[in-house]
Amino acid sequence: MANYLRLLSFIRPYWRRLLAAFMCMAVFAVLSGVSLGMILPFVNVLFEEHALVEERAGVDLSTPGGRAGLGDDAPVDGQAAADGQAA
């Protein structure tokens, strides 16, 4: 323990610089966390292609065939005319 107290006596003349260094380290840590938080929305936009395609095409891709609200018996484009039914 005596060694640590002896080391503190050498640091005493530089206490202002040490305090400034600790403050700079704290600011750096906070800003690093903020920068990581700011990157997350951009990464989500990059990897959520499903939502962008859905929005641009006006199609609900969450249902099979992209036919939201239509049953499985609903005709697909051109199928009604091919079957001889009125479109």
C-alpha positions in Angstrom: 0.0 0.0 0.0 2.9 2.3 0.7 4.0 2.0 -3.0 0.6 3.2 -4.2 0.7 6.2 -1.9 4.2 7.0 -3.1 2.9 6.8 -6.7 0.1 9.2 -5.9 2.7 11.7 -4.5 4.3 11.8 -8.0 0.9 12.4 -9.7 0.0 15.3 -7.4 1.6 18.0 -9.6 -0.3 16.7 -12.6 -3.8 16.4 -11.1 -5.3 19.0 -13.5 -4.0 17.1 -16.6 -5.2 13.8 -15.1 -8.7 15.3 -14.5 -8.8 16.7 -18.0 -7.8 13.3 -19.4 -10.5 11.5 -17.5 -13.1 14.0 -18.7 -12.0 13.6 -22.3 -12.2 9.8 -21.9 -15.7 10.1 -20.6 -16.8 12.4 -23.5 -15.2 10.0 -26.0 -17.1 7.0 -24.5 -20.4 8.8 -24.6 -20.0 10.0 -28.2 -18.9 6.5 -29.3 -22.1 5.1 -27.9 -24.1 7.8 -29.7 -22.4 7.2 -33.0 -23.3 3.5 -32.7 -26.9 4.4 -32.0 -27.0 6.7 -35.1 -25.7 3.9 -37.4 -28.5 1.5 -36.5 -31.3 3.2 -38.5 -29.1 3.2 -41.6 -28.3 -0.4 -41.3 -32.0 -1.2 -40.9 -32.8 0.6 -44.1 -30.1 -1.2 -45.9 -31.2 -4.7 -44.9 -35.0 -4.2 -45.0 -35.5 -4.6 -48.7 -38.8 -6.3 -48.1 -40.5 -3.2 -46.8 -39.1 -1.0 -49.7 -40.3 -3.4 -52.4 -43.7 -3.6 -50.8 -44.1 0.1 -50.6 -43.0 0.8 -54.2 -44.9 -2.0 -55.8 -48.1 -1.5 -53.8 -48.2 -5.2 -53.2 -48.5 -7.1 -49.9 -45.7 -9.6 -49.9 -46.7 -11.1 -46.6 -49.3 -13.3 -48.3 -48.4 -16.1 -50.8 -48.5 -14.8 -54.3 -48.7 -11.2 -53.1 -52.5 -11.2 -53.3 -53.6 -9.6 -50.1 -57.3 -10.1 -49.3 -57.9 -12.6 -52.1 -58.6 -16.2 -51.5 -56.8 -19.1 -53.1 -59.6 -19.4 -55.6 -59.2 -15.9 -57.0 -57.9 -15.8 -60.5 -54.5 -14.5 -61.3 -54.0 -12.0 -64.1 -54.9 -13.6 -67.4 -56.1 -16.9 -65.7 -59.8 -15.9 -66.0 -59.6 -15.3 -69.7 -57.7 -18.5 -70.3 -60.4 -20.5 -68.4 -63.1 -19.0 -70.5 -64.6 -16.9 -67.6 -65.5 -13.3 -67.9 -62.9 -11.0 -66.5 
